[in-house]
């Protein structure tokens, strides 16, 4: 899984501490959404084949491959 960098984003002016370009996301939400998508597609007997540029991040692509989502 991704190794998060913990920035103090809940403090005033903290957005200026993030190195840019930088992706800021909620890892719990990402993992939950990928799991829900994988479960729903599996239950429907379908496979997901998203466009390769959809996420633009190799680490996120690996996260979608892990539960069996076909890229």
mmCIF file as Biopython writes it, N, C-alpha, C and O atoms, coordinates in Angstrom:
data_model
#
loop_
_atom_site.group_PDB
_atom_site.id
_atom_site.type_symbol
_atom_site.label_atom_id
_atom_site.label_alt_id
_atom_site.label_comp_id
_atom_site.label_asym_id
_atom_site.label_entity_id
_atom_site.label_seq_id
_atom_site.pdbx_PDB_ins_code
_atom_site.Cartn_x
_atom_site.Cartn_y
_atom_site.Cartn_z
_atom_site.occupancy
_atom_site.B_iso_or_equiv
_atom_site.auth_seq_id
_atom_site.auth_asym_id
_atom_site.pdbx_PDB_model_num
ATOM 1   N N  . UNK A ? 1  ? 0.837   -1.185  0.000   1.0 0.0 1  A 1 
ATOM 2   C CA . UNK A ? 1  ? 0.000   0.000   0.000   1.0 0.0 1  A 1 
ATOM 3   C C  . UNK A ? 1  ? 0.878   1.243   0.000   1.0 0.0 1  A 1 
ATOM 4   O O  . UNK A ? 1  ? 2.090   1.165   0.201   1.0 0.0 1  A 1 
ATOM 5   N N  . UNK A ? 2  ? 0.268   2.354   -0.222  1.0 0.0 2  A 1 
ATOM 6   C CA . UNK A ? 2  ? 0.989   3.619   -0.259  1.0 0.0 2  A 1 
ATOM 7   C C  . UNK A ? 2  ? 1.566   3.951   1.104   1.0 0.0 2  A 1 
ATOM 8   O O  . UNK A ? 2  ? 0.971   3.639   2.135   1.0 0.0 2  A 1 
ATOM 9   N N  . UNK A ? 3  ? 2.711   4.576   1.104   1.0 0.0 3  A 1 
ATOM 10  C CA . UNK A ? 3  ? 3.311   5.078   2.331   1.0 0.0 3  A 1 
ATOM 11  C C  . UNK A ? 3  ? 2.914   6.540   2.469   1.0 0.0 3  A 1 
ATOM 12  O O  . UNK A ? 3  ? 3.421   7.382   1.727   1.0 0.0 3  A 1 
ATOM 13  N N  . UNK A ? 4  ? 2.029   6.862   3.391   1.0 0.0 4  A 1 
ATOM 14  C CA . UNK A ? 4  ? 1.565   8.247   3.493   1.0 0.0 4  A 1 
ATOM 15  C C  . UNK A ? 4  ? 2.602   9.175   4.109   1.0 0.0 4  A 1 
ATOM 16  O O  . UNK A ? 4  ? 3.412   8.772   4.944   1.0 0.0 4  A 1 
ATOM 17  N N  . UNK A ? 5  ? 2.554   10.408  3.680   1.0 0.0 5  A 1 
ATOM 18  C CA . UNK A ? 5  ? 3.310   11.485  4.299   1.0 0.0 5  A 1 
ATOM 19  C C  . UNK A ? 5  ? 2.284   12.293  5.068   1.0 0.0 5  A 1 
ATOM 20  O O  . UNK A ? 5  ? 1.303   12.761  4.491   1.0 0.0 5  A 1 
ATOM 21  N N  . UNK A ? 6  ? 2.494   12.456  6.328   1.0 0.0 6  A 1 
ATOM 22  C CA . UNK A ? 6  ? 1.507   13.139  7.150   1.0 0.0 6  A 1 
ATOM 23  C C  . UNK A ? 6  ? 1.812   14.628  7.240   1.0 0.0 6  A 1 
ATOM 24  O O  . UNK A ? 6  ? 2.756   15.047  7.910   1.0 0.0 6  A 1 
ATOM 25  N N  . UNK A ? 7  ? 1.004   15.406  6.560   1.0 0.0 7  A 1 
ATOM 26  C CA . UNK A ? 7  ? 1.096   16.861  6.620   1.0 0.0 7  A 1 
ATOM 27  C C  . UNK A ? 7  ? 0.033   17.364  7.596   1.0 0.0 7  A 1 
ATOM 28  O O  . UNK A ? 7  ? -1.039  16.767  7.682   1.0 0.0 7  A 1 
ATOM 29  N N  . UNK A ? 8  ? 0.294   18.421  8.316   1.0 0.0 8  A 1 
ATOM 30  C CA . UNK A ? 8  ? -0.699  18.968  9.251   1.0 0.0 8  A 1 
ATOM 31  C C  . UNK A ? 8  ? -1.734  19.807  8.500   1.0 0.0 8  A 1 
ATOM 32  O O  . UNK A ? 8  ? -1.765  21.029  8.645   1.0 0.0 8  A 1 
ATOM 33  N N  . UNK A ? 9  ? -2.584  19.152  7.696   1.0 0.0 9  A 1 
ATOM 34  C CA . UNK A ? 9  ? -3.488  19.876  6.811   1.0 0.0 9  A 1 
ATOM 35  C C  . UNK A ? 9  ? -4.662  20.529  7.528   1.0 0.0 9  A 1 
ATOM 36  O O  . UNK A ? 9  ? -5.432  21.256  6.901   1.0 0.0 9  A 1 
ATOM 37  N N  . UNK A ? 10 ? -4.812  20.293  8.792   1.0 0.0 10 A 1 
ATOM 38  C CA . UNK A ? 10 ? -5.929  20.891  9.520   1.0 0.0 10 A 1 
ATOM 39  C C  . UNK A ? 10 ? -5.524  22.183  10.229  1.0 0.0 10 A 1 
ATOM 40  O O  . UNK A ? 10 ? -6.262  22.685  11.077  1.0 0.0 10 A 1 
ATOM 41  N N  . UNK A ? 11 ? -4.362  22.717  9.886   1.0 0.0 11 A 1 
ATOM 42  C CA . UNK A ? 11 ? -3.892  23.951  10.513  1.0 0.0 11 A 1 
ATOM 43  C C  . UNK A ? 11 ? -3.878  25.082  9.488   1.0 0.0 11 A 1 
ATOM 44  O O  . UNK A ? 11 ? -3.610  24.841  8.311   1.0 0.0 11 A 1 
ATOM 45  N N  . UNK A ? 12 ? -4.161  26.302  9.913   1.0 0.0 12 A 1 
ATOM 46  C CA . UNK A ? 12 ? -4.150  27.432  8.978   1.0 0.0 12 A 1 
ATOM 47  C C  . UNK A ? 12 ? -2.808  27.563  8.262   1.0 0.0 12 A 1 
ATOM 48  O O  . UNK A ? 12 ? -1.753  27.516  8.893   1.0 0.0 12 A 1 
ATOM 49  N N  . UNK A ? 13 ? -2.856  27.727  6.954   1.0 0.0 13 A 1 
ATOM 50  C CA . UNK A ? 13 ? -1.647  27.896  6.154   1.0 0.0 13 A 1 
ATOM 51  C C  . UNK A ? 13 ? -0.898  26.612  5.864   1.0 0.0 13 A 1 
ATOM 52  O O  . UNK A ? 13 ? 0.148   26.649  5.214   1.0 0.0 13 A 1 
ATOM 53  N N  . UNK A ? 14 ? -1.401  25.476  6.326   1.0 0.0 14 A 1 
ATOM 54  C CA . UNK A ? 14 ? -0.668  24.223  6.169   1.0 0.0 14 A 1 
ATOM 55  C C  . UNK A ? 14 ? -0.570  23.780  4.716   1.0 0.0 14 A 1 
ATOM 56  O O  . UNK A ? 14 ? 0.325   23.011  4.366   1.0 0.0 14 A 1 
ATOM 57  N N  . UNK A ? 15 ? -1.473  24.251  3.870   1.0 0.0 15 A 1 
ATOM 58  C CA . UNK A ? 15 ? -1.400  23.836  2.465   1.0 0.0 15 A 1 
ATOM 59  C C  . UNK A ? 15 ? -0.088  24.276  1.823   1.0 0.0 15 A 1 
ATOM 60  O O  . UNK A ? 15 ? 0.335   23.706  0.818   1.0 0.0 15 A 1 
ATOM 61  N N  . UNK A ? 16 ? 0.548   25.280  2.396   1.0 0.0 16 A 1 
ATOM 62  C CA . UNK A ? 16 ? 1.814   25.757  1.853   1.0 0.0 16 A 1 
ATOM 63  C C  . UNK A ? 16 ? 2.980   24.839  2.202   1.0 0.0 16 A 1 
ATOM 64  O O  . UNK A ? 16 ? 4.079   25.019  1.677   1.0 0.0 16 A 1 
ATOM 65  N N  . UNK A ? 17 ? 2.765   23.867  3.072   1.0 0.0 17 A 1 
ATOM 66  C CA . UNK A ? 17 ? 3.830   22.924  3.425   1.0 0.0 17 A 1 
ATOM 67  C C  . UNK A ? 17 ? 3.855   21.711  2.509   1.0 0.0 17 A 1 
ATOM 68  O O  . UNK A ? 17 ? 4.799   20.923  2.562   1.0 0.0 17 A 1 
ATOM 69  N N  . UNK A ? 18 ? 2.842   21.544  1.670   1.0 0.0 18 A 1 
ATOM 70  C CA . UNK A ? 18 ? 2.766   20.388  0.779   1.0 0.0 18 A 1 
ATOM 71  C C  . UNK A ? 18 ? 3.638   20.647  -0.440  1.0 0.0 18 A 1 
ATOM 72  O O  . UNK A ? 18 ? 3.478   21.657  -1.125  1.0 0.0 18 A 1 
ATOM 73  N N  . UNK A ? 19 ? 4.568   19.724  -0.707  1.0 0.0 19 A 1 
ATOM 74  C CA . UNK A ? 19 ? 5.398   19.826  -1.903  1.0 0.0 19 A 1 
ATOM 75  C C  . UNK A ? 19 ? 4.521   19.648  -3.127  1.0 0.0 19 A 1 
ATOM 76  O O  . UNK A ? 19 ? 3.695   18.736  -3.168  1.0 0.0 19 A 1 
ATOM 77  N N  . UNK A ? 20 ? 4.685   20.497  -4.115  1.0 0.0 20 A 1 
ATOM 78  C CA . UNK A ? 20 ? 3.870   20.406  -5.316  1.0 0.0 20 A 1 
ATOM 79  C C  . UNK A ? 20 ? 4.733   20.040  -6.513  1.0 0.0 20 A 1 
ATOM 80  O O  . UNK A ? 20 ? 5.913   20.392  -6.533  1.0 0.0 20 A 1 
ATOM 81  N N  . UNK A ? 21 ? 4.195   19.350  -7.511  1.0 0.0 21 A 1 
ATOM 82  C CA . UNK A ? 21 ? 2.817   18.873  -7.476  1.0 0.0 21 A 1 
ATOM 83  C C  . UNK A ? 21 ? 2.683   17.748  -6.461  1.0 0.0 21 A 1 
ATOM 84  O O  . UNK A ? 21 ? 3.599   16.944  -6.288  1.0 0.0 21 A 1 
ATOM 85  N N  . UNK A ? 22 ? 1.575   17.699  -5.816  1.0 0.0 22 A 1 
ATOM 86  C CA . UNK A ? 22 ? 1.366   16.687  -4.797  1.0 0.0 22 A 1 
ATOM 87  C C  . UNK A ? 22 ? -0.067  16.217  -4.762  1.0 0.0 22 A 1 
ATOM 88  O O  . UNK A ? 22 ? -0.995  17.007  -4.936  1.0 0.0 22 A 1 
ATOM 89  N N  . UNK A ? 23 ? -0.245  14.948  -4.540  1.0 0.0 23 A 1 
ATOM 90  C CA . UNK A ? 23 ? -1.565  14.357  -4.423  1.0 0.0 23 A 1 
ATOM 91  C C  . UNK A ? 23 ? -1.919  14.272  -2.952  1.0 0.0 23 A 1 
ATOM 92  O O  . UNK A ? 23 ? -1.164  13.708  -2.160  1.0 0.0 23 A 1 
ATOM 93  N N  . UNK A ? 24 ? -3.054  14.825  -2.585  1.0 0.0 24 A 1 
ATOM 94  C CA . UNK A ? 24 ? -3.541  14.741  -1.216  1.0 0.0 24 A 1 
ATOM 95  C C  . UNK A ? 24 ? -4.873  14.006  -1.274  1.0 0.0 24 A 1 
ATOM 96  O O  . UNK A ? 24 ? -5.812  14.468  -1.922  1.0 0.0 24 A 1 
ATOM 97  N N  . UNK A ? 25 ? -4.956  12.871  -0.603  1.0 0.0 25 A 1 
ATOM 98  C CA . UNK A ? 25 ? -6.198  12.104  -0.624  1.0 0.0 25 A 1 
ATOM 99  C C  . UNK A ? 25 ? -6.404  11.388  0.695   1.0 0.0 25 A 1 
ATOM 100 O O  . UNK A ? 25 ? -5.488  11.264  1.508   1.0 0.0 25 A 1 
ATOM 101 N N  . UNK A ? 26 ? -7.606  10.929  0.886   1.0 0.0 26 A 1 
ATOM 102 C CA . UNK A ? 26 ? -7.973  10.173  2.081   1.0 0.0 26 A 1 
ATOM 103 C C  . UNK A ? 26 ? -7.783  8.694   1.749   1.0 0.0 26 A 1 
ATOM 104 O O  . UNK A ? 26 ? -8.591  8.113   1.024   1.0 0.0 26 A 1 
ATOM 105 N N  . UNK A ? 27 ? -6.715  8.082   2.278   1.0 0.0 27 A 1 
ATOM 106 C CA . UNK A ? 27 ? -6.414  6.683   1.947   1.0 0.0 27 A 1 
ATOM 107 C C  . UNK A ? 27 ? -7.515  5.731   2.373   1.0 0.0 27 A 1 
ATOM 108 O O  . UNK A ? 27 ? -7.797  4.762   1.668   1.0 0.0 27 A 1 
ATOM 109 N N  . UNK A ? 28 ? -8.142  5.988   3.513   1.0 0.0 28 A 1 
ATOM 110 C CA . UNK A ? 28 ? -9.237  5.117   3.950   1.0 0.0 28 A 1 
ATOM 111 C C  . UNK A ? 28 ? -10.381 5.155   2.943   1.0 0.0 28 A 1 
ATOM 112 O O  . UNK A ? 28 ? -10.945 4.115   2.605   1.0 0.0 28 A 1 
ATOM 113 N N  . UNK A ? 29 ? -10.722 6.341   2.466   1.0 0.0 29 A 1 
ATOM 114 C CA . UNK A ? 29 ? -11.794 6.475   1.472   1.0 0.0 29 A 1 
ATOM 115 C C  . UNK A ? 29 ? -11.402 5.805   0.163   1.0 0.0 29 A 1 
ATOM 116 O O  . UNK A ? 29 ? -12.233 5.144   -0.460  1.0 0.0 29 A 1 
ATOM 117 N N  . UNK A ? 30 ? -10.153 5.964   -0.267  1.0 0.0 30 A 1 
ATOM 118 C CA . UNK A ? 30 ? -9.689  5.324   -1.497  1.0 0.0 30 A 1 
ATOM 119 C C  . UNK A ? 30 ? -9.818  3.810   -1.397  1.0 0.0 30 A 1 
ATOM 120 O O  . UNK A ? 30 ? -10.374 3.173   -2.292  1.0 0.0 30 A 1 
ATOM 121 N N  . UNK A ? 31 ? -9.310  3.237   -0.321  1.0 0.0 31 A 1 
ATOM 122 C CA . UNK A ? 31 ? -9.369  1.784   -0.145  1.0 0.0 31 A 1 
ATOM 123 C C  . UNK A ? 31 ? -10.812 1.286   -0.061  1.0 0.0 31 A 1 
ATOM 124 O O  . UNK A ? 31 ? -11.146 0.245   -0.626  1.0 0.0 31 A 1 
ATOM 125 N N  . UNK A ? 32 ? -11.663 2.028   0.643   1.0 0.0 32 A 1 
ATOM 126 C CA . UNK A ? 32 ? -13.074 1.656   0.759   1.0 0.0 32 A 1 
ATOM 127 C C  . UNK A ? 32 ? -13.746 1.677   -0.613  1.0 0.0 32 A 1 
ATOM 128 O O  . UNK A ? 32 ? -14.464 0.742   -0.968  1.0 0.0 32 A 1 
ATOM 129 N N  . UNK A ? 33 ? -13.517 2.739   -1.382  1.0 0.0 33 A 1 
ATOM 130 C CA . UNK A ? 33 ? -14.142 2.858   -2.693  1.0 0.0 33 A 1 
ATOM 131 C C  . UNK A ? 33 ? -13.664 1.773   -3.651  1.0 0.0 33 A 1 
ATOM 132 O O  . UNK A ? 33 ? -14.463 1.231   -4.416  1.0 0.0 33 A 1 
ATOM 133 N N  . UNK A ? 34 ? -12.389 1.453   -3.622  1.0 0.0 34 A 1 
ATOM 134 C CA . UNK A ? 34 ? -11.870 0.384   -4.481  1.0 0.0 34 A 1 
ATOM 135 C C  . UNK A ? 34 ? -12.479 -0.957  -4.083  1.0 0.0 34 A 1 
ATOM 136 O O  . UNK A ? 34 ? -12.867 -1.742  -4.948  1.0 0.0 34 A 1 
ATOM 137 N N  . UNK A ? 35 ? -12.566 -1.222  -2.778  1.0 0.0 35 A 1 
ATOM 138 C CA . UNK A ? 35 ? -13.156 -2.483  -2.309  1.0 0.0 35 A 1 
ATOM 139 C C  . UNK A ? 35 ? -14.627 -2.587  -2.703  1.0 0.0 35 A 1 
ATOM 140 O O  . UNK A ? 35 ? -15.079 -3.647  -3.134  1.0 0.0 35 A 1 
ATOM 141 N N  . UNK A ? 36 ? -15.375 -1.494  -2.560  1.0 0.0 36 A 1 
ATOM 142 C CA . UNK A ? 36 ? -16.802 -1.504  -2.942  1.0 0.0 36 A 1 
ATOM 143 C C  . UNK A ? 36 ? -16.960 -1.743  -4.437  1.0 0.0 36 A 1 
ATOM 144 O O  . UNK A ? 36 ? -17.823 -2.510  -4.866  1.0 0.0 36 A 1 
ATOM 145 N N  . UNK A ? 37 ? -16.120 -1.078  -5.226  1.0 0.0 37 A 1 
ATOM 146 C CA . UNK A ? 37 ? -16.186 -1.242  -6.672  1.0 0.0 37 A 1 
ATOM 147 C C  . UNK A ? 37 ? -15.850 -2.681  -7.064  1.0 0.0 37 A 1 
ATOM 148 O O  . UNK A ? 37 ? -16.532 -3.277  -7.898  1.0 0.0 37 A 1 
ATOM 149 N N  . UNK A ? 38 ? -14.810 -3.229  -6.467  1.0 0.0 38 A 1 
ATOM 150 C CA . UNK A ? 38 ? -14.406 -4.605  -6.784  1.0 0.0 38 A 1 
ATOM 151 C C  . UNK A ? 38 ? -15.495 -5.594  -6.395  1.0 0.0 38 A 1 
ATOM 152 O O  . UNK A ? 38 ? -15.803 -6.515  -7.152  1.0 0.0 38 A 1 
ATOM 153 N N  . UNK A ? 39 ? -16.077 -5.407  -5.218  1.0 0.0 39 A 1 
ATOM 154 C CA . UNK A ? 39 ? -17.132 -6.315  -4.748  1.0 0.0 39 A 1 
ATOM 155 C C  . UNK A ? 39 ? -18.362 -6.232  -5.651  1.0 0.0 39 A 1 
ATOM 156 O O  . UNK A ? 39 ? -18.922 -7.259  -6.034  1.0 0.0 39 A 1 
ATOM 157 N N  . UNK A ? 40 ? -18.778 -5.022  -5.987  1.0 0.0 40 A 1 
ATOM 158 C CA . UNK A ? 40 ? -19.952 -4.851  -6.841  1.0 0.0 40 A 1 
ATOM 159 C C  . UNK A ? 40 ? -19.764 -5.440  -8.226  1.0 0.0 40 A 1 
ATOM 160 O O  . UNK A ? 40 ? -20.664 -6.088  -8.759  1.0 0.0 40 A 1 
ATOM 161 N N  . UNK A ? 41 ? -18.591 -5.213  -8.810  1.0 0.0 41 A 1 
ATOM 162 C CA . UNK A ? 41 ? -18.319 -5.768  -10.132 1.0 0.0 41 A 1 
ATOM 163 C C  . UNK A ? 41 ? -18.218 -7.285  -10.087 1.0 0.0 41 A 1 
ATOM 164 O O  . UNK A ? 41 ? -18.713 -7.967  -10.984 1.0 0.0 41 A 1 
ATOM 165 N N  . UNK A ? 42 ? -17.584 -7.815  -9.058  1.0 0.0 42 A 1 
ATOM 166 C CA . UNK A ? 42 ? -17.483 -9.267  -8.914  1.0 0.0 42 A 1 
ATOM 167 C C  . UNK A ? 42 ? -18.868 -9.886  -8.787  1.0 0.0 42 A 1 
ATOM 168 O O  . UNK A ? 42 ? -19.163 -10.887 -9.441  1.0 0.0 42 A 1 
ATOM 169 N N  . UNK A ? 43 ? -19.715 -9.301  -7.954  1.0 0.0 43 A 1 
ATOM 170 C CA . UNK A ? 43 ? -21.073 -9.814  -7.756  1.0 0.0 43 A 1 
ATOM 171 C C  . UNK A ? 43 ? -21.894 -9.769  -9.042  1.0 0.0 43 A 1 
ATOM 172 O O  . UNK A ? 43 ? -22.774 -10.604 -9.251  1.0 0.0 43 A 1 
ATOM 173 N N  . UNK A ? 44 ? -21.605 -8.794  -9.899  1.0 0.0 44 A 1 
ATOM 174 C CA . UNK A ? 44 ? -22.329 -8.658  -11.163 1.0 0.0 44 A 1 
ATOM 175 C C  . UNK A ? 44 ? -21.698 -9.478  -12.289 1.0 0.0 44 A 1 
ATOM 176 O O  . UNK A ? 44 ? -22.221 -9.526  -13.402 1.0 0.0 44 A 1 
ATOM 177 N N  . UNK A ? 45 ? -20.568 -10.123 -11.987 1.0 0.0 45 A 1 
ATOM 178 C CA . UNK A ? 45 ? -19.890 -10.921 -13.000 1.0 0.0 45 A 1 
ATOM 179 C C  . UNK A ? 45 ? -19.194 -10.074 -14.057 1.0 0.0 45 A 1 
ATOM 180 O O  . UNK A ? 45 ? -19.021 -10.512 -15.194 1.0 0.0 45 A 1 
ATOM 181 N N  . UNK A ? 46 ? -18.799 -8.874  -13.686 1.0 0.0 46 A 1 
ATOM 182 C CA . UNK A ? 46 ? -18.174 -7.941  -14.629 1.0 0.0 46 A 1 
ATOM 183 C C  . UNK A ? 46 ? -16.727 -7.659  -14.233 1.0 0.0 46 A 1 
ATOM 184 O O  . UNK A ? 46 ? -16.290 -7.948  -13.119 1.0 0.0 46 A 1 
ATOM 185 N N  . UNK A ? 47 ? -16.003 -7.084  -15.192 1.0 0.0 47 A 1 
ATOM 186 C CA . UNK A ? 47 ? -14.656 -6.608  -14.935 1.0 0.0 47 A 1 
ATOM 187 C C  . UNK A ? 47 ? -14.593 -5.130  -15.276 1.0 0.0 47 A 1 
ATOM 188 O O  . UNK A ? 47 ? -15.283 -4.664  -16.183 1.0 0.0 47 A 1 
ATOM 189 N N  . UNK A ? 48 ? -13.776 -4.406  -14.561 1.0 0.0 48 A 1 
ATOM 190 C CA . UNK A ? 48 ? -13.570 -2.994  -14.823 1.0 0.0 48 A 1 
ATOM 191 C C  . UNK A ? 48 ? -12.330 -2.825  -15.678 1.0 0.0 48 A 1 
ATOM 192 O O  . UNK A ? 48 ? -11.284 -3.407  -15.394 1.0 0.0 48 A 1 
ATOM 193 N N  . UNK A ? 49 ? -12.451 -2.035  -16.712 1.0 0.0 49 A 1 
ATOM 194 C CA . UNK A ? 49 ? -11.304 -1.728  -17.559 1.0 0.0 49 A 1 
ATOM 195 C C  . UNK A ? 49 ? -11.236 -0.210  -17.732 1.0 0.0 49 A 1 
ATOM 196 O O  . UNK A ? 49 ? -11.546 0.314   -18.802 1.0 0.0 49 A 1 
ATOM 197 N N  . UNK A ? 50 ? -10.821 0.498   -16.657 1.0 0.0 50 A 1 
ATOM 198 C CA . UNK A ? 50 ? -10.757 1.953   -16.765 1.0 0.0 50 A 1 
ATOM 199 C C  . UNK A ? 50 ? -9.646  2.400   -17.703 1.0 0.0 50 A 1 
ATOM 200 O O  . UNK A ? 50 ? -8.700  1.657   -17.968 1.0 0.0 50 A 1 
ATOM 201 N N  . UNK A ? 51 ? -9.773  3.592   -18.187 1.0 0.0 51 A 1 
ATOM 202 C CA . UNK A ? 51 ? -8.744  4.176   -19.035 1.0 0.0 51 A 1 
ATOM 203 C C  . UNK A ? 51 ? -7.466  4.314   -18.207 1.0 0.0 51 A 1 
ATOM 204 O O  . UNK A ? 51 ? -7.518  4.695   -17.037 1.0 0.0 51 A 1 
ATOM 205 N N  . UNK A ? 52 ? -6.347  4.011   -18.800 1.0 0.0 52 A 1 
ATOM 206 C CA . UNK A ? 52 ? -5.075  4.016   -18.063 1.0 0.0 52 A 1 
ATOM 207 C C  . UNK A ? 52 ? -4.712  5.380   -17.497 1.0 0.0 52 A 1 
ATOM 208 O O  . UNK A ? 52 ? -3.971  5.454   -16.517 1.0 0.0 52 A 1 
ATOM 209 N N  . UNK A ? 53 ? -5.211  6.454   -18.080 1.0 0.0 53 A 1 
ATOM 210 C CA . UNK A ? 53 ? -4.894  7.786   -17.582 1.0 0.0 53 A 1 
ATOM 211 C C  . UNK A ? 53 ? -5.847  8.234   -16.487 1.0 0.0 53 A 1 
ATOM 212 O O  . UNK A ? 53 ? -5.713  9.346   -15.976 1.0 0.0 53 A 1 
ATOM 213 N N  . UNK A ? 54 ? -6.793  7.404   -16.119 1.0 0.0 54 A 1 
ATOM 214 C CA . UNK A ? 54 ? -7.825  7.809   -15.161 1.0 0.0 54 A 1 
ATOM 215 C C  . UNK A ? 54 ? -7.237  8.251   -13.825 1.0 0.0 54 A 1 
ATOM 216 O O  . UNK A ? 54 ? -7.735  9.205   -13.227 1.0 0.0 54 A 1 
ATOM 217 N N  . UNK A ? 55 ? -6.202  7.591   -13.346 1.0 0.0 55 A 1 
ATOM 218 C CA . UNK A ? 55 ? -5.659  7.911   -12.029 1.0 0.0 55 A 1 
ATOM 219 C C  . UNK A ? 55 ? -4.327  8.629   -12.100 1.0 0.0 55 A 1 
ATOM 220 O O  . UNK A ? 55 ? -3.985  9.370   -11.178 1.0 0.0 55 A 1 
ATOM 221 N N  . UNK A ? 56 ? -3.559  8.433   -13.172 1.0 0.0 56 A 1 
ATOM 222 C CA . UNK A ? 56 ? -2.267  9.091   -13.378 1.0 0.0 56 A 1 
ATOM 223 C C  . UNK A ? 56 ? -1.293  8.890   -12.222 1.0 0.0 56 A 1 
ATOM 224 O O  . UNK A ? 56 ? -0.431  9.734   -11.979 1.0 0.0 56 A 1 
ATOM 225 N N  . UNK A ? 57 ? -1.430  7.784   -11.519 1.0 0.0 57 A 1 
ATOM 226 C CA . UNK A ? 57 ? -0.569  7.513   -10.375 1.0 0.0 57 A 1 
ATOM 227 C C  . UNK A ? 57 ? -0.325  6.004   -10.312 1.0 0.0 57 A 1 
ATOM 228 O O  . UNK A ? 57 ? -1.266  5.251   -10.060 1.0 0.0 57 A 1 
ATOM 229 N N  . UNK A ? 58 ? 0.908   5.541   -10.532 1.0 0.0 58 A 1 
ATOM 230 C CA . UNK A ? 58 ? 1.179   4.099   -10.529 1.0 0.0 58 A 1 
ATOM 231 C C  . UNK A ? 58 ? 0.778   3.405   -9.227  1.0 0.0 58 A 1 
ATOM 232 O O  . UNK A ? 58 ? 0.330   2.259   -9.248  1.0 0.0 58 A 1 
ATOM 233 N N  . UNK A ? 59 ? 0.937   4.092   -8.102  1.0 0.0 59 A 1 
ATOM 234 C CA . UNK A ? 59 ? 0.585   3.476   -6.823  1.0 0.0 59 A 1 
ATOM 235 C C  . UNK A ? 59 ? -0.925  3.210   -6.733  1.0 0.0 59 A 1 
ATOM 236 O O  . UNK A ? 59 ? -1.346  2.180   -6.206  1.0 0.0 59 A 1 
ATOM 237 N N  . UNK A ? 60 ? -1.720  4.128   -7.241  1.0 0.0 60 A 1 
ATOM 238 C CA . UNK A ? 60 ? -3.175  3.920   -7.226  1.0 0.0 60 A 1 
ATOM 239 C C  . UNK A ? 60 ? -3.554  2.814   -8.209  1.0 0.0 60 A 1 
ATOM 240 O O  . UNK A ? 60 ? -4.466  2.034   -7.935  1.0 0.0 60 A 1 
ATOM 241 N N  . UNK A ? 61 ? -2.869  2.738   -9.342  1.0 0.0 61 A 1 
ATOM 242 C CA . UNK A ? 61 ? -3.117  1.642   -10.282 1.0 0.0 61 A 1 
ATOM 243 C C  . UNK A ? 61 ? -2.865  0.296   -9.604  1.0 0.0 61 A 1 
ATOM 244 O O  . UNK A ? 61 ? -3.640  -0.645  -9.773  1.0 0.0 61 A 1 
ATOM 245 N N  . UNK A ? 62 ? -1.785  0.211   -8.839  1.0 0.0 62 A 1 
ATOM 246 C CA . UNK A ? 62 ? -1.483  -1.030  -8.119  1.0 0.0 62 A 1 
ATOM 247 C C  . UNK A ? 62 ? -2.570  -1.352  -7.101  1.0 0.0 62 A 1 
ATOM 248 O O  . UNK A ? 62 ? -2.890  -2.520  -6.883  1.0 0.0 62 A 1 
ATOM 249 N N  . UNK A ? 63 ? -3.135  -0.330  -6.481  1.0 0.0 63 A 1 
ATOM 250 C CA . UNK A ? 63 ? -4.223  -0.543  -5.516  1.0 0.0 63 A 1 
ATOM 251 C C  . UNK A ? 63 ? -5.456  -1.135  -6.185  1.0 0.0 63 A 1 
ATOM 252 O O  . UNK A ? 63 ? -6.164  -1.938  -5.577  1.0 0.0 63 A 1 
ATOM 253 N N  . UNK A ? 64 ? -5.722  -0.743  -7.442  1.0 0.0 64 A 1 
ATOM 254 C CA . UNK A ? 64 ? -6.893  -1.284  -8.137  1.0 0.0 64 A 1 
ATOM 255 C C  . UNK A ? 64 ? -6.636  -2.684  -8.662  1.0 0.0 64 A 1 
ATOM 256 O O  . UNK A ? 64 ? -7.575  -3.463  -8.827  1.0 0.0 64 A 1 
ATOM 257 N N  . UNK A ? 65 ? -5.388  -3.016  -8.926  1.0 0.0 65 A 1 
ATOM 258 C CA . UNK A ? 65 ? -5.058  -4.357  -9.396  1.0 0.0 65 A 1 
ATOM 259 C C  . UNK A ? 65 ? -5.165  -5.374  -8.275  1.0 0.0 65 A 1 
ATOM 260 O O  . UNK A ? 65 ? -5.582  -6.510  -8.498  1.0 0.0 65 A 1 
ATOM 261 N N  . UNK A ? 66 ? -4.788  -4.967  -7.070  1.0 0.0 66 A 1 
ATOM 262 C CA . UNK A ? 66 ? -4.754  -5.883  -5.924  1.0 0.0 66 A 1 
ATOM 263 C C  . UNK A ? 66 ? -6.066  -6.639  -5.692  1.0 0.0 66 A 1 
ATOM 264 O O  . UNK A ? 66 ? -6.013  -7.851  -5.481  1.0 0.0 66 A 1 
ATOM 265 N N  . UNK A ? 67 ? -7.246  -5.992  -5.719  1.0 0.0 67 A 1 
ATOM 266 C CA . UNK A ? 67 ? -8.474  -6.746  -5.487  1.0 0.0 67 A 1 
ATOM 267 C C  . UNK A ? 67 ? -9.005  -7.421  -6.752  1.0 0.0 67 A 1 
ATOM 268 O O  . UNK A ? 67 ? -10.108 -7.967  -6.735  1.0 0.0 67 A 1 
ATOM 269 N N  . UNK A ? 68 ? -8.244  -7.395  -7.844  1.0 0.0 68 A 1 
ATOM 270 C CA . UNK A ? 68 ? -8.658  -8.089  -9.054  1.0 0.0 68 A 1 
ATOM 271 C C  . UNK A ? 68 ? -9.356  -7.212  -10.067 1.0 0.0 68 A 1 
ATOM 272 O O  . UNK A ? 68 ? -10.022 -7.737  -10.959 1.0 0.0 68 A 1 
ATOM 273 N N  . UNK A ? 69 ? -9.237  -5.915  -9.973  1.0 0.0 69 A 1 
ATOM 274 C CA . UNK A ? 69 ? -9.815  -5.042  -10.987 1.0 0.0 69 A 1 
ATOM 275 C C  . UNK A ? 69 ? -8.864  -5.004  -12.162 1.0 0.0 69 A 1 
ATOM 276 O O  . UNK A ? 69 ? -7.707  -4.610  -12.021 1.0 0.0 69 A 1 
ATOM 277 N N  . UNK A ? 70 ? -9.338  -5.404  -13.298 1.0 0.0 70 A 1 
ATOM 278 C CA . UNK A ? 70 ? -8.497  -5.531  -14.498 1.0 0.0 70 A 1 
ATOM 279 C C  . UNK A ? 70 ? -8.285  -4.176  -15.131 1.0 0.0 70 A 1 
ATOM 280 O O  . UNK A ? 70 ? -9.242  -3.523  -15.547 1.0 0.0 70 A 1 
ATOM 281 N N  . UNK A ? 71 ? -7.036  -3.748  -15.208 1.0 0.0 71 A 1 
ATOM 282 C CA . UNK A ? 71 ? -6.719  -2.487  -15.887 1.0 0.0 71 A 1 
ATOM 283 C C  . UNK A ? 71 ? -6.418  -2.786  -17.334 1.0 0.0 71 A 1 
ATOM 284 O O  . UNK A ? 71 ? -6.124  -1.873  -18.105 1.0 0.0 71 A 1 
#
